[in-house]
Amino acid sequence: MSRPEVTAYIALGANLGEPAQALRDALRELGSTSGVRLVRASSLYRTAPVDSSGPDYLNAVAEISTTLTAPALLDALQAIEQQAGRERPYRNAPRTLDLDLLLYGQGCIASPRLTVPHPRMSERAFVLVPLVEIAPTLVSPLQLQGVADQAIEPTGQEWASR
């Protein structure tokens, strides 16, 4: 018996190497993961690092439909990060690829390994602005107002130009 599909949202970010290509590759890998169907992805956005240093980030958010459990989806996301050369030398270090599970259906998960909804998503313009682009009903005007002081700029790069 197969599991029902769940809608989930993934934040993508990178600021080392070729960030735009890393995000495109990650979307391709995500879409080819067994039990995952890529529904849509936001445009690419450029942001300054938050609580970190290094070059600006490119960020996006993807909507997926999945039959994977949330922990299995997290495993898949971390495997894609590893393929992209992700290292974790210290908290908020610059990275070749960062994939965060933002929302998993209506689920609330609080385990040592995974917290959903993502605990800091409502504090970050680089999550909320791309999320509102593809799922406007999931973000309140008050949440957007709370991150209005964070600089974020669309790059003008569309996924169709991959």
N, C-alpha and C positions, 0 to 999 in steps of 0.2 A: 504494500500500500504506500503510495507516494504522499509526501507532505504537501499541504496547500501552500500556494505561493504567498509570500509576504513582501510588501513594499519596504525597501530600506533606502537610506540615503547615506552616501559616502563622500567625505571631504577629501580632496586631492590637493597636495601641495608639494613644491620642490623649489630649491634655490641653488643647487649645485649642478655642475655639468651642463646639460642641455635641458632645462626645466620643461619647456614646451613639449619636446619630444618625449621626455619621461612621462608626462601626463597623458599624452596620446598613447604611448605604449601601455601604460597602466590601464587605461580604458579598454584597449584592445584585449589585454590579458583578462581583465575583469569580465568582459563580455564573452570570452571563450572558456571561462571557468564552468565546470559542470555544476548544474543547479543554479546558475546565475544568468539572468537575461538583462542586458543593459536597455533601459527604457529611454533615457535622455540624459544629456549632460549640459551644464551651463556653459556660458562663454568663459574664456580665460580672463582672470583678473590679476593685476600686479599690486602687491602690498609690501610694505616695509616689514622686516622681521618684528615679531611681538615677543618680548621677554627673551631676546636672542640677539645675535649679531650676524654679520655676513651680508651677501647680496640680497636684493629684493626677491620675494617669492612670486611664483605664479601659482594661482589657486583656482579651483573649480569645485563644483559639487555634481555628483551623479546620482540619478535615481535608478535603482535596480529592482527587479522582481526576483525573488529567490526562494528555493525550497530548502536551502541550508539553514540549520539552526544558527543562532547568533554566534555562539562560540566557533562553529565550523566556518562561518563567514569571516570572523576575525582571523582564524588560521589562514584562510585563503588570502586575505588582505596582507597579512604579514609575509606570506610566501612571495607575493608580488613585490613587496618592498625589498625582500632579500634578493630577488632576481635583479632588481635595479641597483643593488650595491648599498642598500641602506645600512648605515652603522649607527649605533646609539652610544657614542662616547660619553655624553652627559645630557642632562635634561635640556630640551629645546635647542640642541645642537643643529647647525645647518645640515640640510639633508638632500640626498638625491631624489628621494620620494617619501612622502608621508601620506598614508591612507588611514582615515579615521571613520569608524562607524558612528554616524550621528544619530540616526533613528532606525529602529527595527520594528516595523508595524506600529502597533499601539503599546509595544512592550516597554516595561521598566525593568532594568536589570542592574543589580548592584552586587558585583562579586569582586574578589581581589583582582581579577584579570580584566573585567569588562564592566563599564558603566554606560547604560543607555537609558534615556537620552544622554548624549555626550555632555559631561559636566560643565564644560566651558564654552559650548557652542553659542550660547546667547550673549557671550561677552566679546565675540569676535566678528568684525565686519567681514573678514575673509571667508567666513562660513555663511553668515546671514545674507549677504548681498547675492552671492551665487545661488543660494537656496531659494530666495524669494523670486529669482528669475525663473526657476523651473517649477516651484511649488509655492506660489504666493500665499496660499491659505495657511501655510505652516509657520509663517513669521508674522508677528504682530507689529503694527506701527510703533508701539512702545519699545519693542526689542530693537528695531532699526534706529529709533531715536537714541537709544542707549549706546550705540556704537558710531553715532554720527561724527564723532571727533577723530575716528580712525580713517586715515587716508587709504582709499582703494580706487583703482582706476581700471576700467575695461581695457584690454589690450587690442581689441578689434579683431582678434584671431578667433575664427570659428572652427569648429571641429570638422566641418565639411572640407576644409582646406588641408586636411591631413595628408 
